[in-house]
Amino acid sequence: MTVRRHEVSSALAAPAAEVWAHATSIDGINAELAPWLKMTAPPELRSLSYVEVVLGRPIGRSTVLLFGWLPVDRMELTLVELEPGRRFVERSQVRSQKLWQHERTVEPEGDGGCKLTDRLMFEPRLGGPLVAAFLRRVFAARHAYLRRTFSGARTT
């Protein structure tokens, strides 16, 4: 199989701190993923703000639900880099992936808004081109949601 990469950024008309709080909470993540996917999380993992992160150690398990109800994957969520308020790199064990890495960065911009960037690096165990196409669609939908929620935004 081939390691695949995908990157998408959106300029958002909201302060970086507000976007970071949304983008690192399970409620915010699930709002972005809807209607395609939903992630479960243990109660203590409602937000990165409320969990003690030890880099490289799992912070919790998540079941990935297709359309919000059909279990399709299982993740052992692990952060390997964290700059609170700005950036994280998640490198989790995912049953469907040989490799899964998701980097999310929120950077302030001069107009009081911010830019949110998602970078994926993944290697599916099966169905590489289909999985890649699905993930591109999911992340396009996530950023469309972000632009609607933090209106006045544009994508790059």
mmCIF file of the C-alpha atoms, coordinates in Angstrom:
data_MODEL
# 
_entry.id   MODEL 
# 
loop_
_atom_site.group_PDB 
_atom_site.id 
_atom_site.type_symbol 
_atom_site.label_atom_id 
_atom_site.label_alt_id 
_atom_site.label_comp_id 
_atom_site.label_asym_id 
_atom_site.label_entity_id 
_atom_site.label_seq_id 
_atom_site.pdbx_PDB_ins_code 
_atom_site.Cartn_x 
_atom_site.Cartn_y 
_atom_site.Cartn_z 
_atom_site.occupancy 
_atom_site.B_iso_or_equiv 
_atom_site.pdbx_formal_charge 
_atom_site.auth_seq_id 
_atom_site.auth_comp_id 
_atom_site.auth_asym_id 
_atom_site.auth_atom_id 
_atom_site.pdbx_PDB_model_num 
ATOM 1   C CA . MET A 1 1   ? 0.000   0.000  0.000  1.00 0.00 ? 1   MET A CA 1 
ATOM 2   C CA . THR A 1 2   ? 0.918   3.622  -0.360 1.00 0.00 ? 2   THR A CA 1 
ATOM 3   C CA . VAL A 1 3   ? 1.131   6.297  2.318  1.00 0.00 ? 3   VAL A CA 1 
ATOM 4   C CA . ARG A 1 4   ? -1.381  8.942  1.344  1.00 0.00 ? 4   ARG A CA 1 
ATOM 5   C CA . ARG A 1 5   ? -1.493  12.602 2.274  1.00 0.00 ? 5   ARG A CA 1 
ATOM 6   C CA . HIS A 1 6   ? -4.234  15.183 2.313  1.00 0.00 ? 6   HIS A CA 1 
ATOM 7   C CA . GLU A 1 7   ? -4.249  18.810 3.461  1.00 0.00 ? 7   GLU A CA 1 
ATOM 8   C CA . VAL A 1 8   ? -7.028  21.381 3.711  1.00 0.00 ? 8   VAL A CA 1 
ATOM 9   C CA . SER A 1 9   ? -7.064  24.853 5.275  1.00 0.00 ? 9   SER A CA 1 
ATOM 10  C CA . SER A 1 10  ? -9.790  27.362 5.988  1.00 0.00 ? 10  SER A CA 1 
ATOM 11  C CA . ALA A 1 11  ? -9.528  31.014 6.950  1.00 0.00 ? 11  ALA A CA 1 
ATOM 12  C CA . LEU A 1 12  ? -12.132 31.577 9.661  1.00 0.00 ? 12  LEU A CA 1 
ATOM 13  C CA . ALA A 1 13  ? -13.694 34.797 10.939 1.00 0.00 ? 13  ALA A CA 1 
ATOM 14  C CA . ALA A 1 14  ? -13.308 33.950 14.630 1.00 0.00 ? 14  ALA A CA 1 
ATOM 15  C CA . PRO A 1 15  ? -10.541 34.257 17.212 1.00 0.00 ? 15  PRO A CA 1 
ATOM 16  C CA . ALA A 1 16  ? -8.044  31.398 17.316 1.00 0.00 ? 16  ALA A CA 1 
ATOM 17  C CA . ALA A 1 17  ? -8.896  30.585 20.970 1.00 0.00 ? 17  ALA A CA 1 
ATOM 18  C CA . GLU A 1 18  ? -12.583 30.099 20.110 1.00 0.00 ? 18  GLU A CA 1 
ATOM 19  C CA . VAL A 1 19  ? -11.794 27.892 17.118 1.00 0.00 ? 19  VAL A CA 1 
ATOM 20  C CA . TRP A 1 20  ? -9.234  25.870 19.126 1.00 0.00 ? 20  TRP A CA 1 
ATOM 21  C CA . ALA A 1 21  ? -11.808 25.203 21.882 1.00 0.00 ? 21  ALA A CA 1 
ATOM 22  C CA . HIS A 1 22  ? -14.285 23.960 19.282 1.00 0.00 ? 22  HIS A CA 1 
ATOM 23  C CA . ALA A 1 23  ? -11.723 21.980 17.247 1.00 0.00 ? 23  ALA A CA 1 
ATOM 24  C CA . THR A 1 24  ? -10.398 20.053 20.260 1.00 0.00 ? 24  THR A CA 1 
ATOM 25  C CA . SER A 1 25  ? -13.707 19.112 21.876 1.00 0.00 ? 25  SER A CA 1 
ATOM 26  C CA . ILE A 1 26  ? -15.561 15.886 21.097 1.00 0.00 ? 26  ILE A CA 1 
ATOM 27  C CA . ASP A 1 27  ? -18.779 17.866 20.532 1.00 0.00 ? 27  ASP A CA 1 
ATOM 28  C CA . GLY A 1 28  ? -17.013 20.148 18.038 1.00 0.00 ? 28  GLY A CA 1 
ATOM 29  C CA . ILE A 1 29  ? -15.323 17.235 16.276 1.00 0.00 ? 29  ILE A CA 1 
ATOM 30  C CA . ASN A 1 30  ? -18.597 15.334 15.991 1.00 0.00 ? 30  ASN A CA 1 
ATOM 31  C CA . ALA A 1 31  ? -20.398 18.423 14.661 1.00 0.00 ? 31  ALA A CA 1 
ATOM 32  C CA . GLU A 1 32  ? -17.692 18.653 11.963 1.00 0.00 ? 32  GLU A CA 1 
ATOM 33  C CA . LEU A 1 33  ? -17.919 14.944 11.109 1.00 0.00 ? 33  LEU A CA 1 
ATOM 34  C CA . ALA A 1 34  ? -21.722 14.808 10.853 1.00 0.00 ? 34  ALA A CA 1 
ATOM 35  C CA . PRO A 1 35  ? -23.511 13.286 9.066  1.00 0.00 ? 35  PRO A CA 1 
ATOM 36  C CA . TRP A 1 36  ? -20.781 10.938 7.819  1.00 0.00 ? 36  TRP A CA 1 
ATOM 37  C CA . LEU A 1 37  ? -19.092 9.884  11.021 1.00 0.00 ? 37  LEU A CA 1 
ATOM 38  C CA . LYS A 1 38  ? -19.257 10.161 14.784 1.00 0.00 ? 38  LYS A CA 1 
ATOM 39  C CA . MET A 1 39  ? -16.570 9.386  17.342 1.00 0.00 ? 39  MET A CA 1 
ATOM 40  C CA . THR A 1 40  ? -17.267 8.083  20.811 1.00 0.00 ? 40  THR A CA 1 
ATOM 41  C CA . ALA A 1 41  ? -15.075 9.183  23.701 1.00 0.00 ? 41  ALA A CA 1 
ATOM 42  C CA . PRO A 1 42  ? -14.768 8.382  27.387 1.00 0.00 ? 42  PRO A CA 1 
ATOM 43  C CA . PRO A 1 43  ? -16.449 11.009 29.620 1.00 0.00 ? 43  PRO A CA 1 
ATOM 44  C CA . GLU A 1 44  ? -13.102 12.441 30.760 1.00 0.00 ? 44  GLU A CA 1 
ATOM 45  C CA . LEU A 1 45  ? -12.118 13.097 27.139 1.00 0.00 ? 45  LEU A CA 1 
ATOM 46  C CA . ARG A 1 46  ? -14.767 15.702 26.293 1.00 0.00 ? 46  ARG A CA 1 
ATOM 47  C CA . SER A 1 47  ? -12.046 18.224 25.404 1.00 0.00 ? 47  SER A CA 1 
ATOM 48  C CA . LEU A 1 48  ? -8.261  18.405 25.278 1.00 0.00 ? 48  LEU A CA 1 
ATOM 49  C CA . SER A 1 49  ? -8.611  21.241 27.803 1.00 0.00 ? 49  SER A CA 1 
ATOM 50  C CA . TYR A 1 50  ? -9.732  18.783 30.481 1.00 0.00 ? 50  TYR A CA 1 
ATOM 51  C CA . VAL A 1 51  ? -7.390  15.837 29.977 1.00 0.00 ? 51  VAL A CA 1 
ATOM 52  C CA . GLU A 1 52  ? -3.811  15.344 31.076 1.00 0.00 ? 52  GLU A CA 1 
ATOM 53  C CA . VAL A 1 53  ? -1.857  14.474 27.969 1.00 0.00 ? 53  VAL A CA 1 
ATOM 54  C CA . VAL A 1 54  ? 1.320   12.436 28.154 1.00 0.00 ? 54  VAL A CA 1 
ATOM 55  C CA . LEU A 1 55  ? 2.801   12.594 24.684 1.00 0.00 ? 55  LEU A CA 1 
ATOM 56  C CA . GLY A 1 56  ? 3.045   9.199  23.011 1.00 0.00 ? 56  GLY A CA 1 
ATOM 57  C CA . ARG A 1 57  ? 0.655   7.533  25.481 1.00 0.00 ? 57  ARG A CA 1 
ATOM 58  C CA . PRO A 1 58  ? -2.969  6.768  24.605 1.00 0.00 ? 58  PRO A CA 1 
ATOM 59  C CA . ILE A 1 59  ? -5.472  9.238  26.053 1.00 0.00 ? 59  ILE A CA 1 
ATOM 60  C CA . GLY A 1 60  ? -8.555  7.146  25.307 1.00 0.00 ? 60  GLY A CA 1 
ATOM 61  C CA . ARG A 1 61  ? -10.351 4.789  22.984 1.00 0.00 ? 61  ARG A CA 1 
ATOM 62  C CA . SER A 1 62  ? -12.883 5.788  20.399 1.00 0.00 ? 62  SER A CA 1 
ATOM 63  C CA . THR A 1 63  ? -15.279 3.844  18.244 1.00 0.00 ? 63  THR A CA 1 
ATOM 64  C CA . VAL A 1 64  ? -15.892 5.426  14.855 1.00 0.00 ? 64  VAL A CA 1 
ATOM 65  C CA . LEU A 1 65  ? -19.543 5.201  13.825 1.00 0.00 ? 65  LEU A CA 1 
ATOM 66  C CA . LEU A 1 66  ? -20.634 5.489  10.189 1.00 0.00 ? 66  LEU A CA 1 
ATOM 67  C CA . PHE A 1 67  ? -23.708 7.750  9.927  1.00 0.00 ? 67  PHE A CA 1 
ATOM 68  C CA . GLY A 1 68  ? -23.551 8.094  13.723 1.00 0.00 ? 68  GLY A CA 1 
ATOM 69  C CA . TRP A 1 69  ? -24.653 4.552  14.561 1.00 0.00 ? 69  TRP A CA 1 
ATOM 70  C CA . LEU A 1 70  ? -22.806 1.793  12.631 1.00 0.00 ? 70  LEU A CA 1 
ATOM 71  C CA . PRO A 1 71  ? -19.443 0.847  14.234 1.00 0.00 ? 71  PRO A CA 1 
ATOM 72  C CA . VAL A 1 72  ? -16.806 0.753  11.485 1.00 0.00 ? 72  VAL A CA 1 
ATOM 73  C CA . ASP A 1 73  ? -13.501 1.375  13.234 1.00 0.00 ? 73  ASP A CA 1 
ATOM 74  C CA . ARG A 1 74  ? -11.731 1.573  16.575 1.00 0.00 ? 74  ARG A CA 1 
ATOM 75  C CA . MET A 1 75  ? -9.004  4.045  17.570 1.00 0.00 ? 75  MET A CA 1 
ATOM 76  C CA . GLU A 1 76  ? -6.523  4.278  20.413 1.00 0.00 ? 76  GLU A CA 1 
ATOM 77  C CA . LEU A 1 77  ? -6.173  8.077  20.496 1.00 0.00 ? 77  LEU A CA 1 
ATOM 78  C CA . THR A 1 78  ? -2.579  9.208  21.035 1.00 0.00 ? 78  THR A CA 1 
ATOM 79  C CA . LEU A 1 79  ? -1.063  12.665 20.779 1.00 0.00 ? 79  LEU A CA 1 
ATOM 80  C CA . VAL A 1 80  ? 2.639   12.835 19.923 1.00 0.00 ? 80  VAL A CA 1 
ATOM 81  C CA . GLU A 1 81  ? 2.902   16.633 19.805 1.00 0.00 ? 81  GLU A CA 1 
ATOM 82  C CA . LEU A 1 82  ? 0.825   19.302 21.520 1.00 0.00 ? 82  LEU A CA 1 
ATOM 83  C CA . GLU A 1 83  ? 1.061   23.085 21.597 1.00 0.00 ? 83  GLU A CA 1 
ATOM 84  C CA . PRO A 1 84  ? -2.077  24.014 23.585 1.00 0.00 ? 84  PRO A CA 1 
ATOM 85  C CA . GLY A 1 85  ? -4.136  26.645 21.828 1.00 0.00 ? 85  GLY A CA 1 
ATOM 86  C CA . ARG A 1 86  ? -2.273  26.177 18.546 1.00 0.00 ? 86  ARG A CA 1 
ATOM 87  C CA . ARG A 1 87  ? -1.456  22.666 17.328 1.00 0.00 ? 87  ARG A CA 1 
ATOM 88  C CA . PHE A 1 88  ? -1.609  18.944 17.917 1.00 0.00 ? 88  PHE A CA 1 
ATOM 89  C CA . VAL A 1 89  ? -0.319  15.891 16.100 1.00 0.00 ? 89  VAL A CA 1 
ATOM 90  C CA . GLU A 1 90  ? -2.350  12.742 16.673 1.00 0.00 ? 90  GLU A CA 1 
ATOM 91  C CA . ARG A 1 91  ? -0.730  9.458  15.715 1.00 0.00 ? 91  ARG A CA 1 
ATOM 92  C CA . SER A 1 92  ? -3.256  6.854  16.749 1.00 0.00 ? 92  SER A CA 1 
ATOM 93  C CA . GLN A 1 93  ? -3.560  3.126  16.357 1.00 0.00 ? 93  GLN A CA 1 
ATOM 94  C CA . VAL A 1 94  ? -6.525  2.648  14.042 1.00 0.00 ? 94  VAL A CA 1 
ATOM 95  C CA . ARG A 1 95  ? -7.734  -0.823 13.117 1.00 0.00 ? 95  ARG A CA 1 
ATOM 96  C CA . SER A 1 96  ? -8.392  0.113  9.482  1.00 0.00 ? 96  SER A CA 1 
ATOM 97  C CA . GLN A 1 97  ? -5.063  1.901  8.986  1.00 0.00 ? 97  GLN A CA 1 
ATOM 98  C CA . LYS A 1 98  ? -1.451  0.764  9.023  1.00 0.00 ? 98  LYS A CA 1 
ATOM 99  C CA . LEU A 1 99  ? -0.584  4.413  9.637  1.00 0.00 ? 99  LEU A CA 1 
ATOM 100 C CA . TRP A 1 100 ? -2.776  7.271  10.849 1.00 0.00 ? 100 TRP A CA 1 
ATOM 101 C CA . GLN A 1 101 ? -1.488  10.761 11.588 1.00 0.00 ? 101 GLN A CA 1 
ATOM 102 C CA . HIS A 1 102 ? -3.644  13.867 11.862 1.00 0.00 ? 102 HIS A CA 1 
ATOM 103 C CA . GLU A 1 103 ? -2.111  17.274 12.477 1.00 0.00 ? 103 GLU A CA 1 
ATOM 104 C CA . ARG A 1 104 ? -4.430  20.180 13.256 1.00 0.00 ? 104 ARG A CA 1 
ATOM 105 C CA . THR A 1 105 ? -3.132  23.739 13.509 1.00 0.00 ? 105 THR A CA 1 
ATOM 106 C CA . VAL A 1 106 ? -5.011  26.911 14.429 1.00 0.00 ? 106 VAL A CA 1 
ATOM 107 C CA . GLU A 1 107 ? -3.068  30.107 13.733 1.00 0.00 ? 107 GLU A CA 1 
ATOM 108 C CA . PRO A 1 108 ? -4.218  33.670 14.408 1.00 0.00 ? 108 PRO A CA 1 
ATOM 109 C CA . GLU A 1 109 ? -4.435  36.016 11.450 1.00 0.00 ? 109 GLU A CA 1 
ATOM 110 C CA . GLY A 1 110 ? -4.095  39.797 11.537 1.00 0.00 ? 110 GLY A CA 1 
ATOM 111 C CA . ASP A 1 111 ? -7.799  40.537 11.069 1.00 0.00 ? 111 ASP A CA 1 
ATOM 112 C CA . GLY A 1 112 ? -8.819  38.895 14.369 1.00 0.00 ? 112 GLY A CA 1 
ATOM 113 C CA . GLY A 1 113 ? -9.651  35.650 12.594 1.00 0.00 ? 113 GLY A CA 1 
ATOM 114 C CA . CYS A 1 114 ? -7.569  32.538 12.219 1.00 0.00 ? 114 CYS A CA 1 
ATOM 115 C CA . LYS A 1 115 ? -6.556  29.815 9.817  1.00 0.00 ? 115 LYS A CA 1 
ATOM 116 C CA . LEU A 1 116 ? -7.287  26.156 10.633 1.00 0.00 ? 116 LEU A CA 1 
ATOM 117 C CA . THR A 1 117 ? -5.273  23.532 8.773  1.00 0.00 ? 117 THR A CA 1 
ATOM 118 C CA . ASP A 1 118 ? -5.715  19.751 8.816  1.00 0.00 ? 118 ASP A CA 1 
ATOM 119 C CA . ARG A 1 119 ? -2.910  17.557 7.489  1.00 0.00 ? 119 ARG A CA 1 
ATOM 120 C CA . LEU A 1 120 ? -3.471  13.828 7.159  1.00 0.00 ? 120 LEU A CA 1 
ATOM 121 C CA . MET A 1 121 ? -0.980  11.079 6.519  1.00 0.00 ? 121 MET A CA 1 
ATOM 122 C CA . PHE A 1 122 ? -2.483  7.595  6.376  1.00 0.00 ? 122 PHE A CA 1 
ATOM 123 C CA . GLU A 1 123 ? -2.040  4.139  4.944  1.00 0.00 ? 123 GLU A CA 1 
ATOM 124 C CA . PRO A 1 124 ? -5.239  2.101  4.685  1.00 0.00 ? 124 PRO A CA 1 
ATOM 125 C CA . ARG A 1 125 ? -5.032  -1.658 5.228  1.00 0.00 ? 125 ARG A CA 1 
ATOM 126 C CA . LEU A 1 126 ? -7.635  -2.179 2.467  1.00 0.00 ? 126 LEU A CA 1 
ATOM 127 C CA . GLY A 1 127 ? -9.305  -0.122 -0.249 1.00 0.00 ? 127 GLY A CA 1 
ATOM 128 C CA . GLY A 1 128 ? -6.670  2.599  -0.490 1.00 0.00 ? 128 GLY A CA 1 
ATOM 129 C CA . PRO A 1 129 ? -8.189  4.730  -3.289 1.00 0.00 ? 129 PRO A CA 1 
ATOM 130 C CA . LEU A 1 130 ? -11.732 4.420  -1.888 1.00 0.00 ? 130 LEU A CA 1 
ATOM 131 C CA . VAL A 1 131 ? -10.628 5.228  1.658  1.00 0.00 ? 131 VAL A CA 1 
ATOM 132 C CA . ALA A 1 132 ? -8.603  8.194  0.381  1.00 0.00 ? 132 ALA A CA 1 
ATOM 133 C CA . ALA A 1 133 ? -11.589 9.526  -1.590 1.00 0.00 ? 133 ALA A CA 1 
ATOM 134 C CA . PHE A 1 134 ? -13.893 9.082  1.413  1.00 0.00 ? 134 PHE A CA 1 
ATOM 135 C CA . LEU A 1 135 ? -11.476 10.884 3.765  1.00 0.00 ? 135 LEU A CA 1 
ATOM 136 C CA . ARG A 1 136 ? -11.040 13.757 1.288  1.00 0.00 ? 136 ARG A CA 1 
ATOM 137 C CA . ARG A 1 137 ? -14.845 14.104 1.213  1.00 0.00 ? 137 ARG A CA 1 
ATOM 138 C CA . VAL A 1 138 ? -15.124 13.939 5.019  1.00 0.00 ? 138 VAL A CA 1 
ATOM 139 C CA . PHE A 1 139 ? -12.466 16.626 5.494  1.00 0.00 ? 139 PHE A CA 1 
ATOM 140 C CA . ALA A 1 140 ? -14.010 18.822 2.793  1.00 0.00 ? 140 ALA A CA 1 
ATOM 141 C CA . ALA A 1 141 ? -17.321 18.553 4.676  1.00 0.00 ? 141 ALA A CA 1 
ATOM 142 C CA . ARG A 1 142 ? -15.564 19.300 7.990  1.00 0.00 ? 142 ARG A CA 1 
ATOM 143 C CA . HIS A 1 143 ? -14.109 22.494 6.579  1.00 0.00 ? 143 HIS A CA 1 
ATOM 144 C CA . ALA A 1 144 ? -17.414 23.482 4.985  1.00 0.00 ? 144 ALA A CA 1 
ATOM 145 C CA . TYR A 1 145 ? -18.980 23.125 8.443  1.00 0.00 ? 145 TYR A CA 1 
ATOM 146 C CA . LEU A 1 146 ? -16.186 25.217 9.996  1.00 0.00 ? 146 LEU A CA 1 
ATOM 147 C CA . ARG A 1 147 ? -16.648 27.963 7.397  1.00 0.00 ? 147 ARG A CA 1 
ATOM 148 C CA . ARG A 1 148 ? -20.429 28.018 8.017  1.00 0.00 ? 148 ARG A CA 1 
ATOM 149 C CA . THR A 1 149 ? -20.001 28.016 11.789 1.00 0.00 ? 149 THR A CA 1 
ATOM 150 C CA . PHE A 1 150 ? -17.291 30.682 11.829 1.00 0.00 ? 150 PHE A CA 1 
ATOM 151 C CA . SER A 1 151 ? -18.830 32.644 8.939  1.00 0.00 ? 151 SER A CA 1 
ATOM 152 C CA . GLY A 1 152 ? -17.105 35.011 6.628  1.00 0.00 ? 152 GLY A CA 1 
ATOM 153 C CA . ALA A 1 153 ? -14.472 32.332 5.988  1.00 0.00 ? 153 ALA A CA 1 
ATOM 154 C CA . ARG A 1 154 ? -12.841 31.043 2.828  1.00 0.00 ? 154 ARG A CA 1 
ATOM 155 C CA . THR A 1 155 ? -11.038 27.804 2.017  1.00 0.00 ? 155 THR A CA 1 
ATOM 156 C CA . THR A 1 156 ? -7.571  27.263 0.551  1.00 0.00 ? 156 THR A CA 1 
# 
